[in-house]
């Protein structure tokens, strides 16, 4: 039926997958990494040039593995709210602000003061991660960069430009992260002006296309960079990595919940109507599917907490981490006497607070590495349970949960999450639902399916279902109560520590930034 190339730009690297529609499977894949820099606590930056270089390497490897077949279409998905300020020709003016960068917390708080009607589409305010608060921060703290920028966009838009030569935005990203009016299909320049980001509309990609819409054929230069030879398949519009996974999981219809675990955890579902969903982001009108309202929840730090503990703190390699997971798995659930709060980079749902920070409570000299790791896993799992409990408390129907991502590589994390939620969870047959979702978008863009809903059903494959241990779930219910109590009690001091962290770091000297990044390509 067709072969589609999907590009999934995550936090640590890009994954390229060749998807076979007839077999409903990824038949070849490769990955390349790129670095994240943290010039100050709470800041996270990446080099757009590194994204492009990594994509070229990974795609050429994939094509070589597959025997250089004929490609019918291409689509990509990226982390949301990874923001690039650049010239019209794509030359970056500074490193990109990664999605998890939370320097724009004060700017995000100011968005909550707006009474503009379009703010209702994002639950009344923007998160510190999103494009608009980051643009506000640039305008206030790096005014020369802001003034010199021709384009302020997301990673997705910058890469689509490199692939096709066209500046276009995704209706998904624009509606979910840019305060684009999904109902009216337009921007509101006066809103950005009131936020202190003048002429932001002029700087963002003016053409906004729905997911699955054809953008343009690959340019000759891009085709050569990707190792496609003389092939110039059409690039279709993609979107946010986890959100595109809805297509890969076939969780489009209301009643389905998609959970993707990785560096963060994202919880996604559709509503058939526009109504408030307190604690969540949205509902976003028509962001993915016309006539449905997309709602997003999630944890900013999840798998990243576990990686931080095993890698940076315990200095374990992959095999050491595997053994640690096994050892921690032998400990009884919630019996360590410890409580971990997962807010290492703030909280997205349900507290919507970028100034929360992580905590490990109840330590004694009798605790070892396994106990600490077990507690961290349980803290991340309780955070997921907190999100699901919040959804159910506001009458969101959850009839089916599908999951993919990092859970498949960490059995302890998966088991803890299922038991903490207390509902069956179906693992997708393909671990990388984003690649599968980009295949659905690409297939729609080149006419292999009439619409995204049909394409989603045509690419998805179900996997095994994990049932919760309801006796263990009761322990997690008690743990969730303590998790919430600890959050409420510690919020004031965590806010003070977050503020102290920023003051202690101080501004990064311009000379140091220039020394670390000597030319535009390094960004």
C-alpha positions as CSV (number, residue, x, y, z in Angstrom):
1,X,0.0,0.0,0.0
2,X,2.8,2.4,0.8
3,X,6.1,3.2,2.7
4,X,6.1,6.3,4.9
5,X,9.0,8.0,6.6
6,X,8.3,9.3,10.1
7,X,10.7,11.5,12.1
8,X,10.3,11.7,15.9
9,X,12.3,14.5,17.6
10,X,12.4,13.8,21.3
11,X,14.3,15.4,24.1
12,X,17.5,13.5,23.7
13,X,17.5,12.6,20.0
14,X,15.7,11.9,16.8
15,X,14.2,8.6,15.8
16,X,13.6,7.8,12.1
17,X,11.2,5.0,11.2
18,X,10.1,3.5,7.9
19,X,6.5,2.4,8.3
20,X,5.0,-0.3,6.0
21,X,1.2,0.3,5.7
22,X,0.5,-3.2,4.4
23,X,2.2,-4.8,7.5
24,X,1.2,-2.0,9.9
25,X,4.7,-2.0,11.4
26,X,8.0,-0.1,11.5
27,X,10.3,-2.1,9.2
28,X,13.5,-0.1,9.7
29,X,14.6,2.5,12.2
30,X,17.6,4.4,13.4
31,X,18.4,7.0,16.1
32,X,20.9,9.8,16.6
33,X,21.3,11.9,19.8
34,X,21.9,15.5,20.4
35,X,22.9,17.4,23.5
36,X,21.0,19.5,26.0
37,X,22.7,22.4,27.8
38,X,21.6,23.8,31.1
39,X,23.3,27.2,31.4
40,X,21.3,28.0,34.6
41,X,19.0,26.0,36.9
42,X,15.6,25.6,35.2
43,X,17.1,26.5,31.8
44,X,17.5,24.0,28.9
45,X,18.8,24.7,25.4
46,X,19.6,22.8,22.3
47,X,21.2,23.5,18.9
48,X,18.9,23.5,15.9
49,X,21.9,22.7,13.7
50,X,22.4,19.5,15.8
51,X,18.8,18.5,15.1
52,X,19.4,18.8,11.3
53,X,22.7,16.9,11.4
54,X,21.2,14.1,13.6
55,X,18.2,13.8,11.2
56,X,20.5,13.4,8.2
57,X,22.5,10.6,9.8
58,X,19.5,8.7,11.2
59,X,17.6,8.9,7.9
60,X,20.5,7.8,5.8
61,X,21.0,4.8,8.2
62,X,17.3,3.9,8.0
63,X,17.3,4.0,4.2
64,X,20.4,1.9,4.1
65,X,18.9,-0.7,6.4
66,X,15.7,-0.8,4.3
67,X,17.6,-1.1,1.0
68,X,16.8,2.4,-0.2
69,X,13.1,1.7,-1.1
70,X,10.7,4.2,-2.7
71,X,9.1,6.5,-0.2
72,X,5.4,7.6,-0.6
73,X,5.3,10.4,2.0
74,X,7.0,12.0,5.0
75,X,5.8,13.6,8.2
76,X,7.5,14.6,11.5
77,X,6.6,15.3,15.1
78,X,8.7,17.1,17.7
79,X,8.7,18.1,21.3
80,X,6.2,20.9,21.8
81,X,7.3,24.4,22.7
82,X,10.9,24.0,21.8
83,X,11.3,27.5,20.5
84,X,13.6,28.9,17.8
85,X,14.3,32.6,17.1
86,X,15.9,32.9,13.7
87,X,16.3,34.8,10.4
88,X,13.9,34.3,7.5
89,X,16.4,31.9,6.0
90,X,16.4,29.7,9.1
91,X,19.7,30.9,10.6
92,X,19.2,30.7,14.5
93,X,20.0,33.8,16.5
94,X,20.5,31.9,19.7
95,X,20.2,28.4,21.1
96,X,16.7,27.0,21.0
97,X,14.7,27.1,24.3
98,X,13.9,23.4,25.0
99,X,10.3,22.5,26.0
100,X,11.3,21.8,29.6
101,X,13.0,25.2,30.0
102,X,11.0,27.0,32.7
103,X,12.7,30.4,32.8
104,X,9.4,32.1,31.7
105,X,7.5,31.3,34.8
106,X,6.8,34.9,35.6
107,X,5.7,35.5,32.1
108,X,3.4,32.5,32.2
109,X,1.8,33.8,35.4
110,X,1.1,37.1,33.7
111,X,-0.9,35.3,31.0
112,X,-3.4,34.2,33.7
113,X,-4.3,37.9,34.3
114,X,-5.7,38.2,30.8
115,X,-9.5,38.1,30.3
116,X,-9.2,37.6,26.5
117,X,-11.8,35.0,25.4
118,X,-9.2,32.9,23.5
119,X,-7.4,32.2,26.8
120,X,-10.4,30.0,27.8
121,X,-9.1,27.5,25.1
122,X,-6.0,26.9,27.3
123,X,-7.7,26.7,30.6
124,X,-7.2,30.4,31.4
125,X,-3.4,30.7,31.2
126,X,-0.2,29.5,29.5
127,X,2.5,27.2,30.9
128,X,6.0,28.4,31.3
129,X,7.1,25.8,28.7
130,X,5.0,27.3,25.8
131,X,6.0,29.5,22.9
132,X,4.2,32.6,24.0
133,X,5.7,33.0,27.5
134,X,9.1,32.2,26.0
135,X,8.7,34.9,23.4
136,X,7.6,37.2,26.2
137,X,10.9,36.3,28.0
138,X,13.0,37.0,25.0
139,X,11.3,40.3,24.4
140,X,12.0,41.3,28.0
141,X,15.4,39.8,28.7
142,X,17.0,39.6,25.2
143,X,15.4,42.5,23.4
144,X,18.1,42.6,20.7
145,X,17.5,39.0,19.8
146,X,13.7,39.5,19.8
147,X,14.0,42.6,17.6
148,X,16.4,40.9,15.1
149,X,14.2,37.8,14.8
150,X,12.2,37.4,11.6
151,X,10.7,34.1,12.8
152,X,9.9,32.8,16.2
153,X,8.7,29.3,15.9
154,X,8.8,25.8,17.2
155,X,11.3,23.0,16.4
156,X,8.6,21.5,14.1
157,X,8.3,24.6,12.0
158,X,12.0,25.1,11.7
159,X,12.5,21.5,10.5
160,X,9.6,21.7,8.1
161,X,11.2,24.8,6.6
162,X,14.5,23.0,6.3
163,X,12.7,20.1,4.5
164,X,10.5,22.1,2.1
165,X,11.5,25.8,2.1
166,X,8.1,26.8,3.4
167,X,7.3,28.5,6.7
168,X,4.1,26.9,8.0
169,X,2.6,26.2,11.4
170,X,0.7,23.2,12.6
171,X,-2.9,23.8,13.7
172,X,-2.2,21.4,16.6
173,X,0.8,23.3,18.0
174,X,-0.7,26.7,17.3
175,X,-4.0,25.9,19.1
176,X,-2.4,24.1,22.0
177,X,0.6,26.3,22.6
178,X,0.4,29.6,20.8
179,X,-3.1,30.9,21.8
180,X,-4.2,30.5,18.2
181,X,-8.0,30.7,18.1
182,X,-9.0,27.2,16.9
183,X,-12.6,28.1,16.7
184,X,-12.1,31.2,14.5
185,X,-8.9,29.9,12.8
186,X,-6.9,33.1,13.5
187,X,-4.4,34.8,15.7
188,X,-5.2,37.7,18.0
189,X,-2.3,40.2,17.8
190,X,-3.7,42.4,20.5
191,X,-3.3,39.6,23.0
192,X,0.5,39.3,22.3
193,X,0.9,43.0,22.4
194,X,-0.8,43.1,25.9
195,X,1.6,40.4,27.0
196,X,4.7,42.5,26.0
197,X,5.6,40.5,22.9
198,X,4.9,43.1,20.2
199,X,4.4,41.9,16.6
200,X,4.7,38.3,17.6
201,X,2.0,37.4,15.1
202,X,4.3,38.8,12.3
203,X,7.1,36.6,13.5
204,X,5.2,33.3,13.8
205,X,4.5,31.2,10.7
206,X,1.4,32.8,9.2
207,X,0.1,29.8,7.3
208,X,-1.4,27.3,9.8
209,X,-2.2,23.8,8.4
210,X,-4.1,21.0,10.0
211,X,-2.3,17.8,10.8
212,X,-2.1,15.5,7.7
213,X,-2.2,18.4,5.2
214,X,0.4,18.3,2.4
215,X,3.0,21.0,2.8
216,X,5.3,20.6,-0.2
217,X,7.7,18.1,-1.7
218,X,11.1,17.8,-0.2
219,X,13.6,20.2,-1.6
220,X,16.5,18.8,-3.6
221,X,18.9,19.8,-0.8
222,X,16.8,18.1,1.9
223,X,16.4,14.9,-0.2
224,X,20.1,14.7,-0.6
225,X,20.7,15.4,3.1
226,X,18.3,12.5,4.0
227,X,19.9,10.1,1.6
228,X,16.8,9.8,-0.6
229,X,18.7,10.3,-3.9
230,X,16.4,11.7,-6.6
231,X,13.2,11.0,-4.6
232,X,11.3,14.1,-3.5
233,X,8.2,12.7,-1.6
234,X,5.6,15.1,-0.2
235,X,6.0,16.3,3.4
236,X,2.7,16.3,5.3
237,X,2.0,18.5,8.4
238,X,2.7,16.9,11.7
239,X,2.5,18.1,15.3
240,X,3.5,17.5,18.9
241,X,5.2,14.2,19.4
242,X,3.0,12.7,22.1
243,X,-0.2,14.2,20.6
244,X,0.6,12.6,17.2
245,X,0.7,9.3,19.1
246,X,-3.1,9.5,19.4
247,X,-3.2,8.6,15.7
248,X,-0.7,5.7,16.3
249,X,-2.7,4.3,19.2
250,X,-6.1,4.8,17.6
251,X,-7.3,6.7,20.7
252,X,-9.0,9.4,18.7
253,X,-12.6,8.9,20.0
254,X,-13.8,10.3,23.4
255,X,-13.5,7.6,26.1
256,X,-9.9,6.8,25.2
257,X,-6.9,8.0,27.2
258,X,-3.4,7.8,25.8
259,X,-0.5,7.9,28.2
260,X,3.0,8.1,26.8
261,X,5.9,7.7,29.2
262,X,9.3,9.0,28.6
263,X,11.3,12.0,29.8
264,X,7.9,13.3,30.7
265,X,4.5,11.7,30.8
266,X,1.7,13.0,28.7
267,X,-2.0,12.2,29.2
268,X,-4.2,12.9,26.2
269,X,-7.9,12.5,25.5
270,X,-10.7,14.1,23.4
271,X,-14.0,15.5,24.4
272,X,-17.0,15.7,22.1
273,X,-17.9,19.2,23.3
274,X,-16.3,22.3,24.7
275,X,-16.4,22.3,28.5
276,X,-14.1,23.2,31.4
277,X,-11.6,20.6,32.6
278,X,-10.0,22.0,35.7
279,X,-6.3,21.2,36.2
280,X,-5.8,20.3,32.5
281,X,-4.7,22.2,29.5
282,X,-7.5,22.8,27.0
283,X,-9.9,21.8,25.7
284,X,-8.4,22.8,22.4
285,X,-10.9,23.0,19.5
286,X,-10.1,21.0,16.4
287,X,-6.4,20.8,17.3
288,X,-6.1,17.3,15.8
289,X,-9.5,16.2,14.6
290,X,-12.2,18.6,13.3
291,X,-15.2,18.6,15.7
292,X,-13.3,17.2,18.7
293,X,-11.7,19.1,21.7
294,X,-8.3,17.9,22.7
295,X,-7.3,17.9,26.4
296,X,-3.7,17.5,27.7
297,X,-2.3,16.7,31.0
298,X,1.0,15.5,32.1
299,X,4.1,15.4,34.2
300,X,7.1,17.5,33.3
301,X,9.6,15.2,34.9
302,X,9.0,11.4,34.9
303,X,11.5,9.1,33.3
304,X,14.0,11.9,33.6
305,X,13.8,11.6,37.4
306,X,14.6,7.9,37.2
307,X,17.5,8.5,34.8
308,X,18.8,11.3,37.0
309,X,18.8,9.1,40.0
310,X,20.4,6.0,38.4
311,X,22.8,7.8,36.1
312,X,23.8,11.1,37.6
313,X,23.5,10.3,41.3
314,X,24.3,6.6,41.4
315,X,26.6,6.7,38.3
316,X,25.2,3.5,37.0
317,X,25.5,2.3,33.4
318,X,22.8,0.5,31.5
319,X,23.5,-2.9,33.1
320,X,23.9,-1.4,36.6
321,X,20.5,0.3,36.1
322,X,18.9,-3.0,35.0
323,X,20.2,-4.7,38.2
324,X,19.0,-1.8,40.3
325,X,15.5,-2.0,38.8
326,X,15.4,-5.7,39.6
327,X,16.5,-5.1,43.2
328,X,14.0,-2.3,43.7
329,X,11.3,-4.5,42.2
330,X,11.8,-7.0,45.0
331,X,10.8,-4.5,47.6
332,X,7.1,-4.4,48.6
333,X,5.2,-1.5,47.1
334,X,5.0,1.7,49.2
335,X,6.8,0.0,52.1
336,X,10.0,2.0,51.9
337,X,8.8,4.7,54.3
338,X,9.9,7.2,51.7
339,X,7.9,9.7,49.6
340,X,9.3,11.2,46.4
341,X,7.8,14.3,44.8
342,X,8.4,14.4,41.0
343,X,8.4,18.2,40.5
344,X,12.0,18.4,39.4
345,X,11.1,20.9,36.6
346,X,7.7,22.1,38.0
347,X,4.3,20.6,37.6
348,X,2.0,20.6,34.5
349,X,-1.1,18.8,35.8
350,X,-3.1,19.3,38.0
351,X,-1.2,22.1,39.9
352,X,0.0,24.0,36.8
353,X,3.0,25.3,38.8
354,X,6.4,25.8,37.2
355,X,7.9,26.8,40.6
356,X,7.4,23.4,42.4
357,X,10.6,21.4,42.9
358,X,11.4,17.7,43.6
359,X,11.7,16.3,47.1
360,X,12.7,13.0,48.8
361,X,11.1,12.7,52.2
362,X,11.5,10.2,55.1
363,X,15.2,9.4,54.7
364,X,17.0,7.4,57.3
365,X,20.5,5.9,57.5
366,X,18.9,2.5,56.8
367,X,17.8,3.3,53.3
368,X,19.8,2.1,50.4
369,X,19.9,2.8,46.6
370,X,17.1,0.3,45.9
371,X,14.8,2.0,48.4
372,X,15.5,5.4,46.9
373,X,14.9,4.2,43.4
374,X,11.7,2.3,44.4
375,X,10.5,5.5,46.0
376,X,11.3,7.6,42.9
377,X,9.4,5.1,40.7
378,X,6.4,5.2,43.0
379,X,6.5,9.0,43.1
380,X,6.3,9.2,39.3
381,X,3.5,6.6,39.3
382,X,1.5,8.5,42.0
383,X,1.8,11.6,39.8
384,X,0.2,9.7,36.9
385,X,-2.5,8.4,39.3
386,X,-3.1,12.0,40.4
387,X,-3.7,13.1,36.8
388,X,-6.1,10.3,36.1
389,X,-7.9,10.8,39.4
390,X,-8.3,14.5,38.5
391,X,-9.8,13.6,35.1
392,X,-12.3,11.2,36.6
393,X,-13.2,13.8,39.3
394,X,-14.5,16.2,36.6
395,X,-16.4,13.4,34.8
396,X,-14.1,12.7,32.0
397,X,-15.0,9.2,30.7
398,X,-12.1,6.8,30.7
399,X,-13.1,3.5,29.1
400,X,-9.8,2.5,27.7
401,X,-6.2,3.4,28.4
402,X,-3.4,2.8,25.9
403,X,0.2,3.4,26.8
404,X,3.6,3.3,25.1
405,X,7.1,4.7,25.5
406,X,9.5,4.3,28.4
407,X,7.2,2.0,30.3
408,X,8.1,-0.8,27.9
409,X,11.7,-0.6,29.0
410,X,11.1,-0.4,32.7
411,X,8.8,-3.2,34.0
412,X,8.9,-1.7,37.6
413,X,7.7,1.7,36.4
414,X,4.9,0.1,34.3
415,X,3.7,-2.1,37.1
416,X,3.7,0.7,39.6
417,X,1.8,3.0,37.2
418,X,-0.9,0.4,36.5
419,X,-1.3,-0.4,40.2
420,X,-1.4,3.2,41.2
421,X,-4.0,4.1,38.6
422,X,-6.1,1.0,39.4
423,X,-7.3,0.5,35.8
424,X,-6.3,-1.9,33.0
425,X,-3.7,-0.4,30.6
426,X,-3.1,-1.7,27.1
427,X,0.4,-1.6,25.8
428,X,0.6,-0.6,22.1
429,X,2.2,-3.1,19.8
430,X,4.6,-0.5,18.6
431,X,6.7,1.2,21.3
432,X,7.0,4.4,19.3
433,X,3.5,5.6,18.7
434,X,4.8,8.9,17.4
435,X,6.4,7.2,14.4
436,X,3.2,5.3,13.7
437,X,1.2,8.6,14.1
438,X,3.4,10.4,11.6
439,X,2.8,7.6,9.2
440,X,-0.9,8.2,9.5
441,X,-0.4,11.9,8.9
442,X,1.9,11.3,5.9
443,X,-0.5,8.7,4.4
444,X,-3.4,11.2,4.7
445,X,-1.3,14.0,3.2
446,X,-0.5,12.0,0.1
447,X,-4.0,10.6,-0.3
448,X,-3.6,7.0,0.9
449,X,-6.4,7.6,3.4
450,X,-9.4,10.1,3.2
451,X,-8.9,11.5,6.7
452,X,-7.0,11.2,9.9
453,X,-9.5,9.0,11.7
454,X,-9.5,6.4,9.0
455,X,-5.7,6.6,8.8
456,X,-5.4,6.1,12.6
457,X,-7.5,2.9,12.4
458,X,-5.4,1.8,9.4
459,X,-2.0,2.0,11.1
460,X,-2.7,1.1,14.8
461,X,-2.2,-2.4,16.3
462,X,-3.2,-3.3,19.8
463,X,-1.0,-5.1,22.2
464,X,-1.2,-6.9,25.6
465,X,-3.2,-5.6,28.5
466,X,-1.8,-5.1,32.0
467,X,-4.3,-5.6,34.8
468,X,-3.9,-3.8,38.1
469,X,-3.3,-5.6,41.3
470,X,-6.3,-4.1,43.3
471,X,-4.9,-5.1,46.7
472,X,-1.7,-3.1,45.8
473,X,-3.9,-0.3,44.4
474,X,-5.3,0.2,47.9
475,X,-1.7,0.9,49.2
476,X,-1.3,3.4,46.4
477,X,-4.5,5.2,47.2
478,X,-3.1,5.8,50.7
479,X,0.2,6.8,49.1
480,X,-1.7,9.3,46.8
481,X,-3.2,10.9,49.9
482,X,0.2,11.4,51.4
483,X,1.6,12.6,48.0
484,X,-1.1,15.3,47.9
485,X,-0.6,16.3,51.5
486,X,3.1,16.6,51.1
487,X,2.6,18.8,48.0
488,X,0.3,21.1,49.9
489,X,2.6,21.4,52.9
490,X,5.8,21.9,51.0
491,X,4.6,24.2,48.2
492,X,5.6,27.4,50.0
493,X,9.1,26.2,50.8
494,X,9.6,24.7,47.4
495,X,8.6,28.1,45.8
496,X,11.2,29.8,48.1
497,X,13.9,27.3,47.1
498,X,13.1,27.7,43.4
499,X,13.4,31.5,43.7
500,X,16.7,31.1,45.7
501,X,18.0,28.8,43.0
502,X,17.5,31.4,40.3
503,X,19.0,34.3,42.4
504,X,22.0,32.2,43.3
505,X,22.7,31.4,39.7
506,X,22.4,35.0,38.5
507,X,22.4,35.9,34.8
508,X,24.8,34.1,32.5
509,X,27.5,36.5,31.3
510,X,27.2,37.3,27.6
511,X,31.0,36.6,27.2
512,X,30.5,33.1,28.6
513,X,27.6,32.3,26.3
514,X,29.6,33.5,23.3
515,X,32.6,31.4,24.4
516,X,30.5,28.3,24.7
517,X,28.7,28.9,21.4
518,X,31.2,30.5,19.0
519,X,29.0,30.6,15.9
520,X,25.4,30.4,14.7
521,X,25.9,26.8,13.5
522,X,26.7,25.7,17.1
523,X,23.2,26.8,18.1
